[in-house]
Amino acid sequence: MVTSNMIFTGSRSTSLHEKGRALLLIAVSSFALCAPLASAQQIVIRLLDDDGTAVRDAVVELLSDSAVAPTSLGMQEAEIDQQNKEFVPTVTTLVAGGSASFPNSDDILHHVYSFSSAKTFDTPLYGSDASSEYREMFDVPGVVEIGCNIHDWMLAYIYVGESGLMAISDEAGEAQLANIPPGEYRLRVWHSRLDAPKNSIEQDIVIAAGGSEAVELTLELARDRRVRRAPSANRKRYR
């Protein structure tokens, strides 16, 4: 479930529904509408849960019929480290065709794997001395859930996107996208606990030429059911 509010300063906004799907019209002043189509703008998307608490580690992506080439190397290559028996970061974005490496900064062994439909892989058990040996390609758009076969609570997500217009929400629940060509888009929001099919929702939005705009969305999150971390044990053992 999702509700939306549009927040604007010095501009107007309209909200409609078409064929049961929300259509957000992000508009600017009449003067700005005369700006060249080549101009781009920035959008800030603020995500809250039902209690008004900021939602972090959500992915927002803008999709359109016109291909938007990724401009950031960070969308094509990523590093997911293993520190203090946790994956760092928890959520990573890649464009389809990108790759990720899995260094081990711990002084114990880890075994990284995924059974996700978008990508299945399985590394051998390895330590910090073999950190540079393991890199995987992610060619299929979708969400790849990764874990460690030794430490069940270790969990991270790789969101493999269709475009280069992606961002991850921060502690304030804000995700920022810049240099957006004006046009019609589908705004997709994903979160690991979002109570929706495939943990994602979509809304159509129209981005007009001109300055910076903001959208606020309220998300319905399911209960966190991830495995709790095991108590510390002998550091010389796997755990």
C-alpha positions as CSV (number, residue, x, y, z in Angstrom):
1,M,0.0,0.0,0.0
2,V,1.3,3.5,-0.7
3,T,0.0,7.0,-0.4
4,S,1.5,10.1,-1.8
5,N,1.8,13.8,-1.2
6,M,3.6,16.3,-3.4
7,I,5.6,19.0,-1.7
8,F,6.4,22.1,-3.8
9,T,7.8,25.5,-3.2
10,G,7.0,28.2,-5.7
11,S,5.3,25.9,-8.1
12,R,2.0,24.0,-8.6
13,S,1.1,20.3,-8.4
14,T,-1.7,18.1,-9.5
15,S,-2.7,14.6,-8.6
16,L,-5.0,12.3,-10.7
17,H,-5.8,8.7,-11.1
18,E,-6.0,6.9,-14.4
19,K,-7.1,3.4,-14.9
20,G,-6.6,2.6,-11.2
21,R,-3.0,3.7,-11.2
22,A,-1.8,6.9,-9.5
23,L,-0.5,9.5,-12.0
24,L,1.7,12.2,-10.4
25,L,2.1,15.3,-12.4
26,I,5.2,17.1,-11.3
27,A,4.7,20.6,-12.8
28,V,6.4,23.9,-12.5
29,S,5.5,27.5,-13.2
30,S,4.3,28.6,-16.7
31,F,7.7,30.3,-17.1
32,A,9.6,27.1,-16.4
33,L,7.4,25.2,-18.8
34,C,9.0,27.3,-21.6
35,A,12.4,25.9,-20.7
36,P,14.2,23.9,-23.4
37,L,13.5,20.1,-23.4
38,A,17.2,19.5,-23.0
39,S,17.2,20.9,-19.4
40,A,17.0,18.4,-16.6
41,Q,15.9,18.6,-13.0
42,Q,16.3,17.0,-9.6
43,I,13.7,15.1,-7.6
44,V,13.9,14.3,-3.9
45,I,11.7,11.4,-2.8
46,R,10.9,11.1,0.9
47,L,9.7,7.7,2.2
48,L,7.8,7.2,5.5
49,D,6.1,4.2,7.1
50,D,2.6,4.2,8.6
51,D,3.9,5.7,11.8
52,G,5.7,8.5,10.0
53,T,9.1,7.0,10.6
54,A,11.7,7.5,7.8
55,V,12.3,4.4,5.7
56,R,16.0,3.8,4.9
57,D,17.5,1.4,2.5
58,A,14.7,1.6,0.0
59,V,15.5,1.8,-3.7
60,V,13.8,4.2,-6.1
61,E,14.1,3.9,-9.8
62,L,12.8,5.9,-12.7
63,L,11.9,3.9,-15.8
64,S,10.8,5.2,-19.2
65,D,10.3,3.9,-22.7
66,S,13.4,5.9,-23.7
67,A,16.5,4.2,-22.6
68,V,18.5,6.3,-20.0
69,A,22.1,5.3,-20.1
70,P,23.8,5.1,-16.7
71,T,26.3,7.9,-16.0
72,S,27.9,6.6,-12.8
73,L,30.6,4.0,-12.6
74,G,29.1,3.2,-9.2
75,M,26.0,1.8,-11.0
76,Q,28.2,-0.6,-13.0
77,E,30.6,-1.9,-10.3
78,A,30.0,-2.4,-6.6
79,E,31.8,-3.8,-3.6
80,I,29.9,-5.6,-0.8
81,D,32.3,-6.1,2.1
82,Q,32.0,-8.5,5.0
83,Q,32.8,-6.7,8.3
84,N,32.2,-7.9,11.8
85,K,30.0,-10.7,10.4
86,E,27.7,-8.4,8.5
87,F,27.4,-7.4,4.8
88,V,28.3,-3.7,4.2
89,P,26.3,-2.1,2.7
90,T,23.0,-3.8,3.2
91,V,21.5,-2.6,-0.1
92,T,23.4,-2.0,-3.3
93,T,22.2,-0.8,-6.7
94,L,23.6,-2.0,-10.0
95,V,22.4,-1.6,-13.6
96,A,21.9,-4.8,-15.5
97,G,25.2,-6.0,-16.8
98,G,27.1,-4.7,-13.8
99,S,29.3,-6.6,-11.4
100,A,29.9,-6.9,-7.7
101,S,32.9,-8.2,-5.6
102,F,32.6,-9.6,-2.1
103,P,35.8,-8.9,-0.1
104,N,36.2,-10.5,3.3
105,S,37.5,-8.0,5.9
106,D,37.0,-10.4,8.8
107,D,39.6,-12.7,10.3
108,I,37.2,-15.6,9.9
109,L,35.8,-17.5,6.9
110,H,32.7,-16.6,5.0
111,H,30.7,-18.4,2.3
112,V,28.6,-16.0,0.1
113,Y,25.6,-17.4,-1.9
114,S,22.3,-16.5,-3.6
115,F,19.4,-18.6,-4.7
116,S,17.5,-15.7,-6.2
117,S,15.9,-16.1,-9.6
118,A,17.7,-13.0,-10.9
119,K,21.1,-14.5,-10.0
120,T,22.2,-17.8,-8.5
121,F,25.8,-18.2,-7.3
122,D,27.8,-19.9,-4.7
123,T,31.4,-19.1,-3.6
124,P,33.6,-21.5,-1.7
125,L,34.5,-20.9,1.9
126,Y,37.1,-18.2,1.9
127,G,39.1,-15.7,4.1
128,S,40.6,-12.3,3.7
129,D,43.5,-13.8,1.7
130,A,41.2,-14.6,-1.2
131,S,39.0,-11.5,-1.1
132,S,40.0,-10.3,-4.6
133,E,39.0,-13.6,-6.3
134,Y,35.3,-13.4,-6.2
135,R,33.3,-11.2,-8.5
136,E,29.9,-11.9,-10.0
137,M,28.1,-10.4,-13.0
138,F,24.4,-9.4,-12.7
139,D,22.8,-9.4,-16.2
140,V,19.1,-9.8,-15.3
141,P,17.1,-7.0,-13.7
142,G,15.6,-7.9,-10.3
143,V,16.5,-8.2,-6.7
144,V,19.3,-10.6,-5.6
145,E,19.2,-11.6,-1.9
146,I,22.6,-12.7,-0.7
147,G,23.6,-14.6,2.5
148,C,26.4,-16.4,4.2
149,N,26.1,-20.1,4.6
150,I,28.1,-19.9,7.9
151,H,26.3,-16.9,9.5
152,D,22.6,-17.2,8.9
153,W,21.8,-13.6,10.1
154,M,24.1,-12.1,7.4
155,L,21.8,-10.7,4.7
156,A,22.1,-8.1,1.9
157,Y,20.3,-7.2,-1.3
158,I,21.5,-6.2,-4.7
159,Y,18.9,-4.3,-6.7
160,V,19.7,-4.8,-10.4
161,G,18.0,-2.0,-12.2
162,E,16.9,-1.4,-15.8
163,S,18.1,2.2,-15.9
164,G,20.8,4.4,-14.4
165,L,18.2,6.6,-12.5
166,M,18.4,4.9,-9.2
167,A,19.0,5.9,-5.6
168,I,18.8,4.4,-2.1
169,S,17.0,6.2,0.7
170,D,19.2,7.5,3.6
171,E,18.5,7.7,7.4
172,A,16.1,10.6,6.7
173,G,14.2,8.4,4.3
174,E,15.3,10.6,1.4
175,A,16.4,9.4,-2.0
176,Q,17.7,12.0,-4.5
177,L,17.9,11.8,-8.3
178,A,19.5,14.4,-10.4
179,N,20.0,15.2,-14.1
180,I,16.7,13.8,-15.1
181,P,15.5,14.6,-18.6
182,P,11.9,15.8,-18.7
183,G,9.4,13.2,-19.8
184,E,7.0,10.5,-18.6
185,Y,8.3,7.9,-16.2
186,R,7.3,5.0,-14.0
187,L,8.5,5.6,-10.4
188,R,9.3,2.2,-8.9
189,V,10.0,1.9,-5.1
190,W,11.4,-1.3,-3.6
191,H,12.1,-2.2,0.0
192,S,12.8,-5.6,1.4
193,R,9.8,-5.3,3.8
194,L,7.4,-3.5,1.5
195,D,4.0,-5.2,1.8
196,A,3.4,-5.5,-2.0
197,P,4.0,-8.1,-4.8
198,K,7.8,-8.4,-5.3
199,N,8.2,-5.9,-2.5
200,S,7.8,-3.0,-4.9
201,I,5.2,-0.5,-6.1
202,E,5.0,1.7,-9.1
203,Q,3.4,5.1,-9.9
204,D,3.4,7.0,-13.2
205,I,4.9,10.4,-13.0
206,V,5.5,13.2,-15.5
207,I,8.6,15.3,-14.9
208,A,8.5,18.7,-16.6
209,A,11.6,20.9,-17.4
210,G,12.9,23.1,-14.6
211,G,14.2,23.2,-11.0
212,S,14.0,20.8,-8.1
213,E,10.9,19.0,-6.8
214,A,10.0,16.7,-4.0
215,V,7.6,13.8,-3.5
216,E,6.6,12.2,-0.2
217,L,5.3,8.6,-0.1
218,T,4.0,6.5,2.8
219,L,4.8,2.8,2.6
220,E,3.2,-0.1,4.4
221,L,6.0,-2.3,5.7
222,A,5.6,-5.9,6.8
223,R,7.2,-7.2,10.1
224,D,10.9,-7.7,10.1
225,R,11.4,-11.5,10.0
226,R,15.2,-11.7,9.4
227,V,17.2,-14.1,11.5
228,R,18.7,-12.5,14.7
229,R,22.4,-12.5,15.1
230,A,23.9,-15.3,17.1
231,P,25.8,-14.5,20.3
232,S,29.5,-14.1,20.0
233,A,31.5,-17.4,20.2
234,N,35.1,-18.4,20.0
235,R,36.8,-16.1,17.5
236,K,39.0,-19.0,16.2
237,R,35.9,-20.8,15.0
238,Y,33.8,-19.9,11.9
239,R,31.3,-18.1,14.1
